[in-house]
Amino acid sequence: MKSLNIIFLGRSGSGKGTQLALLKKQFSLVEIDTGSLLRKLAKQKSYLSQKTAEVIDKGDLAPAWLVANLWLKKILNISLSKGVIFEGSPRCLEEAKILDEALNWLGRKNIRVIYLNVSEKEVIRRLSLRRVCSQCGREYSLEFIPGLKKCPLCGGKLIRRADDYPKAIKNRMLYFKRDIIPVINYFRQKKMTLEVNGLGTVKEVHQRIMKILA
C-alpha cells in the first residue's frame, strides 16, 4: 500500500486535533504543523522572520507562497515510504491548489481529505466550555467536568483562551466560511473529500474515520 497522506479540515472546536493525533499514531504518520513552522520561523533573526511575526501577532493569514515553502522544505526530507498528515494547512484555496499539485508531483498520490463536519452552533457551544491550564497548557471541557477551577494534574488555574471568547469565536467562524469552505469544495469537486460526522464520543468519531479510510 502506498503511503497515506491526509489533509484534515474542520471548524475550530470540531475535534480535529484529537482525531489527528489518533490517526498519526494509528498509521505512523509524520505531522506537518503549519502553525508550528510559522512560529519557529518568527523566532529567527531575519527580515522574513520579522514579517512573519507581525502576521502572527495580528492574527492574519501568512501568504500561501510562504506557507508552501515551509512545508515543502519539511516534506522533501521525509521518505516517500512515510505518510504525512497536515495540521493547519491548507488555509485558503490558493494554498490548497499548491498542496494538491505538490503532493502529486512528488509522488504522494494517495491523498485523503477528511472534513470533520460539526455544525457552527455545536462548535460555538464546545468552545465556550473549553478551559486551558495556565501552567501546563492541558485543555479541559466544563461539559464533562462542570465547575472545575484548577488543573487536576498540576493545580494550575483554568482559564479561557483569548480566542475562545464570543468575538474571537465569531471571527473564526467567518474565516471558516470565507477561506476553508472553498477549500472543501475544491477537493469535493475532485472527489477527494471524505466527509465525517464529528458528533459523538472520540471513539465513535475515530471509528467513522477509520471506516471511511478503509
N, C-alpha and C positions, 0 to 999 in steps of 0.2 A: 504493500500500500504506500502511495506517495505521502510525503509529509503533509500534515494537516495545517492549514493556515487560516486563522479565524479573525474576522473583523467583528467586534462586538458593539452593538448600538442600542441605545435606550435612553429614556429620560433620567435625569438625576433623581436618585431615590428609588429607582426601579429594581435595585439589587444586582446591578451589573458587576460591581466589584466582587461580591461574594461568589457569584456564578463563574466569573472569570478565573478566580483563584482555584475553584474546583476543577475547571477544565484544564487549567495549566498543569495541575498535579496529575489529573487523570491521563493526559496524553503526553506528559513531559515536554510541554511547550516552552519556548523562550518568550518571555513577555517583553514587548516593546511599549514602554510607557512614555507617551509624548510629553506629559506634564513634567515628569522627572528629567527628561532630556533637556527641556527648556530651562528648568530651574538650575540644572548643572551648568548649562551654557551661561546663564545670567550671572553666575558667581565668578566667572573668569574675568580676566582683565583685558578687554578689547572694546573697540567701538561697537562691534556686533553684540557683545555681551551687555553693554550699557543699553543699547536699543531694546534688547530682549527683556532686560529688567524693567524698563519703562512700560513695555507692553503688559508684562505680568502684573505690575503694580496698579495699572489702570483697569485690569480685568478684561483687556481686549484680546482678540484672537491674533496669534502670531501669523504672519503671511504663509500661505501654502508652500511656497518655494523653500522657506526656511525650515519648516517642519519636515518636509520631504527630504531635505538634505540631511537632517539629523537622523531620521530613522533609516535612510539609505546607508549611511555610514555604519550603523549598527548591524543591519541585516546582511550586509556584504561580508561581515565577519562571522556569520552563522552558517554552519554546514547545511547543505540542502537536505540532508537526512533528518535534520531537526525542524520541527514545525514551529511556527510563531503565532502569537496572539497579541492583537493590538489593543492597547488601553489608551483612550483619548484621541484616537485617530480612526477615520478622517473626521475633521471638524467642519468641513464645508464641501460643497460639490466639487470645486476645483481640486481639492486635495484627494477626494475620492477617486477622481479620474486618474490622477497621477499614481496613486497607490495601486489601483487596479492594473494599470498599464505596466508599472514597475514589477509587480509580483509575477505577472505573466511573462514578461520579458526575461526575468531572472530564473524562469523555470519553476516557479512556485504556483503551479496551475490549479492545485487542489485547494481552492479558496471557498470558505463558507462564511456567509454574512449572517450573523444571528441578530435579530431585532427582538429584544426583550420588551414586549408590549405591556405596559401598565398605564392606566388612564392618568391624565393630568390631575384629576381630583384625588386619586389614591396616592400619588407620589407627594402631593402637597400635604396630605394628612400624615404620611410617613415622615417627611422632612420636619414637620412641625413637632414631632415626637422624638426626634433624634437628639441625643446629647453626646458630648465627647469629653473625655477626661482631660483636664487642663494640664496634667502632669505626664501621663504615659500615652495619651492620644487614643486610647481604646474607645470604640463607639458603642453606645447602648441605645435601646429604644424604650421609651416610657410606656409603650404599648404592652410590652412583656414584663417590665419591672416598674409599675407605676409608683411614683413618689420617690424614686431613687435620687439621692442627692450627692453621694460620694461613690467613687470607683471602688468596687469590691476587691480589686487586685492591689491597688497602691494607696487607696484612701484619698486620692486627689479629688478636687471639686469638679462636679459635672457641669459643663457649660453648653450653651447653644452656639454652634458655629456661626460666624458672621454671615455666611451665605445661606443660613437656614432661617433667617428672618423673612417675613412676608414680602418685603420689597425685593430682596435678593432672589427669593424663590420665583417671584413673578418674572424677573429679568431672565432667569434660567429657562423658564417655560417658553418665553418669547424667542430666546436663542434657539431652542429645540425646533420650534415651528419654522423659524426663518432659515436656519442652516442645516439642521440634521434631517428634517423631513425630506428635503430634496435629495440628500444622500441615500436615504432609504428607498426613495422612488427610483433613483438611478440604478441601484442594484436590483430592485424589483423588476424593472423593465428588462434587465439582462437575465432574469430568472435566477438570481443568485441569493435573494433574500429569503431566509428561513425565519418565519415569524413564530414566536413562542409566547404563550400566555404567562405573564410574570406574577400572577396571583397564586397564593398558596404558600406552603412551607418551603424552606430552602431545598429540602429533599425532593418535594414534588416537582418544583421548577427544574431542578437538575435532571430528574428522570425524564421530563419532557424534552429537554435539550438533548440528552443522550439518545432518546428515541428518534428525534428528527435528524441527528447526525449519523445514525446507523445506515 
